[in-house]
Amino acid sequence: MNPDAVMCRLGMPRYYCKLFLDRIKPLKRGAIIKQIRLLYETDLAIKSGRTEAVIGLQNLILNLCRPVN
């Protein structure tokens, strides 16, 4: 998808859209899906009370910053 299409769809400024697309370009689809799943699981854990928000977000950031295999 080109930056203009993403920008229109998300309502994102072109500059940030390009930065975002450049950042995710080297990632494979499976890696992106895995990161979205981590975000979903963290959100669910926080909202269900299984973890405190600060701890959950810290763990999410640590997991997202790990090198992608």
Buried (B, 14 or more C-beta within 10 A) or exposed (E): EEBEEBBEEEEBEEEEBBEBBEEEEEEEEEEEEBBEEBEEBBEEBBEEEEBEEEEBBEBBEEBEEEEEE
